[in-house]
Amino acid sequence: MAILTKPIERYGPLVEVAVNMDERFASKRRAVGLPTVMPHVCLALADTGASRSLIDHAVIAALGLESIGLIELATASTGGERKSSRAFLVRMTIALGARSMATTVTAVESDLGDFGVGAILGRDFLARGLLVYNGPSGEFTIAF
């Protein structure tokens, strides 16, 4: 099992994540002669309160992602009211020492610029591992 322990930052448990288009979309691009898109590396907030992972508009633009449709979400910021947002199939990878954990999720577009992150890792991603938030020590541990 790969384990990473880091200090809890101002906005919470932050990890570096590489976001890329799903292999199905990458294959379609290659089939028509388009170049391979390199992953976009950014900070991501591990958020157990988010059922789905989110990605910032800037990450979507940098990768040239195509939406797979709309998803309705209710969040704390919408006051429980449902809001439609574009969804994207993305591959998210975090490095844990010499190992990495990667999975494909249906991420939802969001404006995360005020938080200084390019993504939020929701329970759809975090369910594949272990996240320990140790408030008294000011650290968190993520393991896969």
N, C-alpha and C positions, 0 to 999 in steps of 0.2 A: 504494500500500500504506500503510495506517495503522499507525503505530508508537508504542508506549508504553514508556518506560524508567523504572523505579522502583527505589528501594532494596529490598534483600531484608530483610524484617521477621523478627522472632523465630521465627515458625513457617514462614517461607519466602516465596515470591513471592505477594503478596496483591494482588488487584484488586477493584474495586467491580463488582458484577454485579447486573443487574435480572433477577429470576426471575419468570416468569408462567406461567399455564396455557397449554397448547397451544391453538392456534386452533380445533381441533375441539371442545374442551370449552367454549371461550368462545362459539362459535357456538350450541352446545346451550343454554347459559345465556340468550343473547339471544333465542333462539326461544321460550323459555317466560317471557320478560319479566323475567328476573333482571338485576340491574345488572352493568355491566362491572367486573371486578376489576382494580384498579391493580397494577402490578408491585411486588414486594417487593425493595427495594434492600438489599444486604448485602455484606459482604466475602466473597471466595472465594479459596481457596488453589489455585493452579495446581499439580497433582500428576501428574507423568508416571508415577508408580508405580501410579496408579489407572486401571484399564481403563474404568471407568464413572464418571460424575459422581455426586455425592452431594448430598442436600439435608437440612438439619436439620429436626427435628420442628416447630420454631417457624415455619419458613417454610411448611411444608405447612399448618399450622393457619391462618396468616395469610391464605393464598390460598384456603383451602377446597378443596384439591385432592382429586380422586378417584383412588384407586389403580387401575392397569390390571392388577394381578395381583402375583404374587410372583416374585422372582428369587433364585436361589441364588448366593451369593458365598463365596469363600474369601479371607480377608484375613490380614494379619500379626497383627491383634489377635485373630483366631479360631484362631490356630495352624495355619492351613491347613485347618481343619475347615469344611465348607460350612454356611452359615447362610442361612435364608430371610428376605428383607426385602421390604417393599412397594416397588413400582415406580410411578413417575409420569412421564407425558409432560409435559415442561416446556420452555418457551422461555427460553433464557438469552442475555442481551445484555450485552456489555461495550462501553463507550465508549472510543474511541481518538482523542482530540482531537475534531475535528468529525465524525468517522466512527464507525460502530459495527459490531460483528460480532455477529450473532444466529444462533442455530441451535436446533433442537428436538432434545432428547436424552431418552432413557429414563433418568431419574435414580433413584437408590436412596435410600430413607429411612435416615438415620443420626443418631446423637447427636453433634453437632459442637460443642456448647456449651462444652466445656473448651478448645477451640481458638480461640474468639472469632470463628468464621466461620459463615456461614449456608449455605455451599456449598463443595464441592470440585469443581474443574474437572478431570475425568479426560481420558484420551486420546480418548474419544468426542467431546469438545469441542475439545481442543487440536489434534487431527489436522487441523483446518481452517485452521491457521495455523502460525506459527513462534514457538517459545519458546527464548530463550537465557538460561541461568543463568550469570552471570559472577561466580563466587566471589571471585576476587582483587579485583575492583572493588566488590563488595558490591551489585551491581545485577542486575536481570533485564530482559529486553526481550521484549515480546510484540508480534507483528505479524500483521495479516490483510490 
